[in-house]
Amino acid sequence: MTDAPASTHIDRSTQWLSGAGLRPTRQRMALAGLLVGDGHDRHVTAESLFDAAAGTGEKVSLATVYNTLRAFCDAGLLREITVDGSKSYFDTNMSDHPHFYWEDENRLTDAPAEQLQIARVPDAPDGAEIASVDVIIRLRRS
């Protein structure tokens, strides 16, 4: 997932975690390094992050990956994007932006935000407010 020097990964990971007030445990540092160590945004599933960690020789359970991703989301470091009501992707890009979901590949990528135009959204029902609007454009190869 990353090609930057190890010291750069550690610095980015430490800053990312400390900026959110999270204690930099060994597992958090390892997973943060895979997520933001190279400075690029990415979309991961718990399973793909688990596989990436295993590929580096990091000993971390899938349950720990899930718990760590949840802690990162709760701290405002990641955004969870749910596809089909069951498949979750975790996005390191916290800005408001749309996504392409590639159905044939089960892959999520950023869509160009500058091309999206939403003229109006429905009013929220009484007693509710709109917290966010997620746009997922589903694609399949033709």
PEFEN-V331273 format. One record per pair of residues at least 12 apart in sequence whose C-alpha atoms are under 10 Angstrom apart, sorted by the first residue. I is the first residue (numbers start at 1). GAP is how many residues later the second one is. Records with the same first field share a line. If there is no record, write none. Layout:
I: GAP ; GAP
This chain:
1: 32 ; 33 ; 34 ; 35 ; 36 ; 37 ; 39 ; 41 ; 48 ; 51 ; 52 ; 54 ; 55
2: 31 ; 32 ; 33 ; 34 ; 35 ; 36 ; 37 ; 38
3: 34 ; 35
4: 33 ; 34 ; 35
5: 32 ; 33
6: 27 ; 31 ; 32
7: 30
8: 25 ; 29 ; 30 ; 31
9: 20 ; 21 ; 23 ; 24 ; 25 ; 26 ; 27 ; 28 ; 29 ; 30
10: 19 ; 20 ; 22 ; 23 ; 26 ; 27 ; 28
11: 18 ; 22 ; 26
12: 17 ; 20 ; 21 ; 23 ; 24 ; 25 ; 26 ; 27
13: 15 ; 16 ; 17 ; 18 ; 19 ; 20 ; 21 ; 22 ; 23 ; 24 ; 25 ; 26
14: 14 ; 15 ; 18 ; 19 ; 23
16: 13 ; 16 ; 17 ; 20 ; 21 ; 56 ; 61
17: 12 ; 15 ; 55 ; 58 ; 60
19: 56 ; 58
20: 52 ; 54 ; 55 ; 56 ; 57
21: 54
22: 49 ; 50 ; 53
26: 32 ; 33 ; 34
27: 26 ; 31 ; 32 ; 33 ; 34 ; 37 ; 38 ; 41
28: 32 ; 36 ; 37 ; 40 ; 41 ; 43 ; 44
30: 23 ; 26 ; 28 ; 29 ; 30
31: 18 ; 19 ; 21 ; 22 ; 27 ; 29 ; 34 ; 37 ; 38
32: 36 ; 37 ; 40 ; 45
33: 20
34: 15 ; 18 ; 19 ; 22
35: 14 ; 17 ; 43 ; 55 ; 56 ; 57
36: 56 ; 57
39: 53
40: 52 ; 53
41: 50 ; 51 ; 52 ; 53 ; 69
42: 47 ; 48 ; 49 ; 50 ; 51 ; 66 ; 67 ; 68
43: 35 ; 36 ; 37 ; 38 ; 45 ; 46 ; 47 ; 48 ; 49 ; 50 ; 64 ; 65 ; 66 ; 67
44: 25 ; 36 ; 44 ; 45 ; 46 ; 47 ; 48 ; 63 ; 64 ; 65
45: 20 ; 21 ; 24 ; 35 ; 36 ; 42 ; 43 ; 44 ; 45 ; 46 ; 62 ; 63
46: 16 ; 17 ; 18 ; 19 ; 20 ; 21 ; 22 ; 23 ; 24 ; 41 ; 42 ; 43 ; 44
47: 15 ; 18 ; 19 ; 42
48: 17 ; 41
49: 13 ; 16 ; 17 ; 20 ; 41
50: 12 ; 13 ; 14 ; 15 ; 16
53: 12
69: 21
70: 20
72: 18 ; 20
73: 17 ; 18 ; 19
76: 16 ; 18
77: 13 ; 14 ; 15 ; 16 ; 17
78: 12 ; 13 ; 14 ; 15 ; 16
79: 12 ; 13 ; 14 ; 15 ; 16
80: 12 ; 14
81: 18 ; 27 ; 53 ; 54 ; 55
82: 52 ; 54
83: 18 ; 23 ; 25 ; 53 ; 55
87: 19
88: 20
89: 18 ; 19
90: 18
91: 17 ; 18 ; 19
93: 17
95: 18
96: 17 ; 36 ; 37 ; 38 ; 39
97: 13 ; 14 ; 15 ; 16 ; 17 ; 19 ; 36 ; 37 ; 38 ; 39
98: 12 ; 13 ; 14 ; 15 ; 16 ; 17 ; 18 ; 35 ; 36 ; 37 ; 38 ; 39
99: 12 ; 13 ; 14 ; 35 ; 36 ; 37 ; 38 ; 39
100: 12 ; 35 ; 36 ; 37 ; 38 ; 39
101: 35 ; 36 ; 37 ; 38 ; 39
102: 35 ; 36 ; 37 ; 38 ; 39
103: 34 ; 35 ; 36 ; 37 ; 38
104: 34 ; 35 ; 36 ; 37
105: 34 ; 35 ; 36
107: 32
108: 28 ; 29 ; 30 ; 31
109: 27 ; 28
110: 26 ; 27
111: 24 ; 25 ; 26
113: 22
116: 19
118: 17
121: 12
